[in-house]
Amino acid sequence: MNYEIIGFIAAILTTSSFIPQLVKVWKSKSSKGVSVSMYLVMLSGVILWGVYGYLIGSKSVLIANAITALLQGAILFMLLNSRKLK
């Protein structure tokens, strides 16, 4: 059995979990109730997971965490910009 398939399925599920938050912040133009510190800590962990995936040669871990980092980065960008405007 190719274990990377399980990794890719897990990656799709966990990475896509950030899309609803991204859409909500984008549409509402509001970051009320969203924790910037949680996203900063999570982004740090995701970057380290990506490095780990690279080091062990796991494409599923590397790709999932790279995409997740982009989604979280977009959310953080919107959060910080919306809070500057207030």
N, C-alpha and C positions, 0 to 999 in steps of 0.2 A: 504494500500500500504506500502511496506517495503522501507523506505527511504534510507536504506543502499545500495540498488541496484543502486540508482542514484549516491550515493557516490562512489561506486566501479567503475562505468563507468567513472565518472569524474576523479577518481584516475588513471585509466588506461591511459586516454587521457593526463592528465597533466604530469604524471610521464614519460610516453614514449616520451614526447617532448624533453627530455634531451639526448635521445639515439643518434640522428643525430649529435649533438655536440661532444659527446663522441667518436663516430666512426670517425668523421672528424679529431679530434685532434690525435687520435690513428693512423689512416692511414697516415696522412700527417706528423706526428711527429713535428708539428708546432703549436704553440699557438698564433701566430701572430693575433692580432685583438680581442683576447678574454680577457675580463676584469677579473682579479683575484679578485679585490675588489667586483665586482658584485656577483661573485660566493661565496665569503665569507659571504656577507650580506644575500644572498639567502639561503645559507646553514644554517645560524643562524635562519632564519625565518622558514625553513623547520623543523629543530630540535624542535623549539617551537611548531609548528603545531603538530608534533608527540607527544610531551608531552601533549598537549591539547587533542588530540585524545585519548590518554591513560586515561587521567583524566575524560573525559566524557563517556568513554567506547565505542567509535566509532572505530570499526575495520577498516573501510574503510579509515578513516583519519590517523589512526596509521600506517597501512601497507603501504599506498601510500607514506607517508612522510618518512618512514624508507627506502623504496626502493629509493625514490628520493634522500635522504641524501647519500646513497651508490653511486648512479650515480654521484652526484655532487662531492662527495669526490674523486672519481676516476678521474674526470675531473680536479679538483684542484691539485691532486697528479701529473698528467701528465703536467699540466701547470707549476707548480713550478719546476718540474724536468727538463723540457725543457728549462726553463729560466736560471737554474743553469748551464746548459751545454754550454750556449752561452757566 
